[in-house]
Amino acid sequence: MTEEPRDRGVTAGAWAAAALVLALGGLGFGVAAHLRVTDLEERLSAVEAAQNSAGRSGGSALGTGVSSTRVPAISTTTVASEPPPDVAAAKASILTAFTTVYNGGLPNETRLALIDDPTGVDAALTAAITGTNAAVASTISAQVSDIAFSSATRATVTYTVGVAGQPPSSPRQGAARLASGTWKVTRETVCTDLAVIGSPCA
């Protein structure tokens, strides 16, 4: 496999950091008011400055015109060389996993069954749906806008989270993994979102 240029790696790293900031800043769940948006915007500005710097030094700079409804899912360096044998079926399974895990109206047992490693997630979900934001947390849902496979068993998923009566979050990226023959949302994806709303996984 041909090694990617160093400057492209710097830009890809900066974009990954920017995606994380957008995800945290755009978290739905009805509790975005608890986040310090100013701090997030400052961090995003720093990431954009790093991207611009890489571009001036000859790097492969990413465009600044990001769509308001879609974020590029993955770079071309992570396109699957061996995608799942049935891509359509895999995408359908991943869609089911995300919409189930991020359905606040379902019992925890149903949601946990589609997380690749549910260790500590049960208590975090319970805290989210029984705390001060319980009414809002029970209405959460997710909408998947893009699925890109990095291998036959892993995928990067672009999705938004919404709650009743509120606009959806900014697009964020998570991951799905084929575990025991079933596509599931990764624990890291779920726990990242739960931590931001004050319900970290143990």
VENTAFEN-V961220 format. One record per pair of residues at least 4 apart in sequence whose C-alpha atoms are under 8 Angstrom apart, sorted by the first residue. I is the first residue (numbers start at 0). J is the second residue. Records with the same first field share a line. If there is no record, write none. Layout:
I = J / J
This chain:
3 = 7 / 8 / 76
4 = 8
5 = 9
6 = 10 / 53 / 57 / 58 / 59
7 = 11 / 58 / 59
8 = 12
9 = 13 / 53 / 58
10 = 14 / 50 / 53 / 58 / 59 / 60 / 61
11 = 15 / 74
12 = 16
13 = 17 / 46 / 47 / 49 / 50
14 = 18 / 46 / 50 / 61
15 = 19
16 = 20 / 46
17 = 21 / 43 / 46 / 47
18 = 22 / 171 / 172
19 = 23 / 171 / 172
20 = 24 / 39 / 42 / 43
21 = 25 / 43 / 169 / 170 / 171
22 = 26 / 169 / 170 / 171 / 172
23 = 39 / 192 / 195
24 = 31 / 34 / 36 / 39 / 40 / 169
25 = 31 / 168 / 169 / 170 / 171
26 = 30 / 31 / 160 / 168 / 169 / 192 / 195
27 = 31 / 159 / 160 / 161 / 162 / 166 / 167 / 168
28 = 135 / 136 / 139 / 160 / 161 / 162 / 196
29 = 132 / 135 / 136 / 161 / 162 / 165
30 = 34 / 132 / 196
35 = 39
36 = 40
37 = 41
38 = 42
39 = 43
40 = 44
41 = 45
42 = 46
43 = 47
44 = 48
45 = 49
46 = 50
47 = 51
48 = 52
49 = 53
50 = 54 / 60 / 61
51 = 55 / 60
52 = 56
53 = 57 / 58 / 59 / 60
54 = 58 / 59 / 60
65 = 69 / 70
66 = 70
67 = 169
68 = 169 / 170
69 = 144 / 157 / 170
70 = 157 / 170 / 171
72 = 145 / 146 / 147 / 155 / 156 / 157 / 172
73 = 77 / 78 / 147 / 155
74 = 78
77 = 149
78 = 147 / 148 / 149 / 150
79 = 148 / 149 / 150 / 151
80 = 149 / 150
81 = 150 / 151
82 = 86 / 148 / 149 / 150 / 151 / 152
83 = 89 / 148 / 150 / 151 / 152
84 = 151
85 = 89
86 = 90
87 = 91
88 = 92
89 = 93 / 182
90 = 94 / 146
91 = 95
92 = 96 / 181 / 182
93 = 97 / 175 / 182 / 183 / 184
94 = 98 / 143
95 = 99
96 = 100 / 113 / 114 / 182 / 183 / 184
97 = 101 / 141 / 142 / 143 / 183 / 184
98 = 102 / 140 / 141 / 142 / 143
99 = 105 / 109 / 110 / 113
100 = 109 / 110 / 111 / 113 / 114 / 184
101 = 110 / 139 / 140 / 141 / 160
102 = 110 / 137 / 138 / 139 / 140 / 141
103 = 128 / 136 / 137 / 138 / 139 / 140
104 = 137 / 138 / 139
105 = 109 / 110
106 = 110
107 = 111 / 121 / 124 / 125
108 = 112
109 = 113
110 = 114
111 = 117 / 120 / 121
112 = 117
113 = 182 / 183 / 184
114 = 183 / 184 / 185 / 186
115 = 176 / 178 / 183 / 184 / 185 / 186
116 = 185 / 186
117 = 121 / 186
118 = 200 / 201
119 = 123 / 200 / 201
120 = 124 / 186 / 190 / 200 / 201
121 = 125
122 = 126 / 200 / 201
123 = 127 / 193 / 198 / 199 / 200 / 201
124 = 128 / 193 / 198
125 = 129
126 = 130 / 198
127 = 132 / 133 / 136 / 193 / 196 / 197 / 198
128 = 132 / 133 / 134 / 136 / 137
129 = 133
132 = 136
133 = 137
134 = 138
135 = 139 / 162 / 163
136 = 162
138 = 162 / 163
139 = 160 / 161 / 162 / 163
140 = 160 / 161 / 162
141 = 158 / 159 / 160 / 161
142 = 158 / 159 / 160
143 = 156 / 157 / 158 / 159
144 = 156 / 157 / 158 / 159
145 = 156 / 157 / 158
146 = 154 / 155 / 156 / 157
147 = 154 / 155 / 156
148 = 152 / 153 / 154 / 155
149 = 153 / 154 / 155
150 = 154
152 = 176 / 177
153 = 174 / 175 / 176 / 177
154 = 174 / 175 / 176
155 = 172 / 173 / 174 / 175
156 = 172 / 173 / 174 / 175
157 = 170 / 171 / 172 / 173
158 = 170 / 171 / 172 / 173
159 = 167 / 168 / 169 / 170 / 171
160 = 167 / 168
161 = 165 / 166 / 167 / 168
162 = 166 / 167
173 = 184 / 185 / 188
174 = 184 / 185 / 188
175 = 182 / 183 / 184 / 185
176 = 182 / 183 / 184 / 185
177 = 181 / 182 / 183
178 = 182 / 183
184 = 188 / 189
185 = 189
186 = 190
187 = 191
188 = 192
189 = 193
190 = 194 / 199 / 200
191 = 195 / 199
192 = 196
193 = 197 / 198 / 199 / 200
194 = 198 / 199 / 200
195 = 199
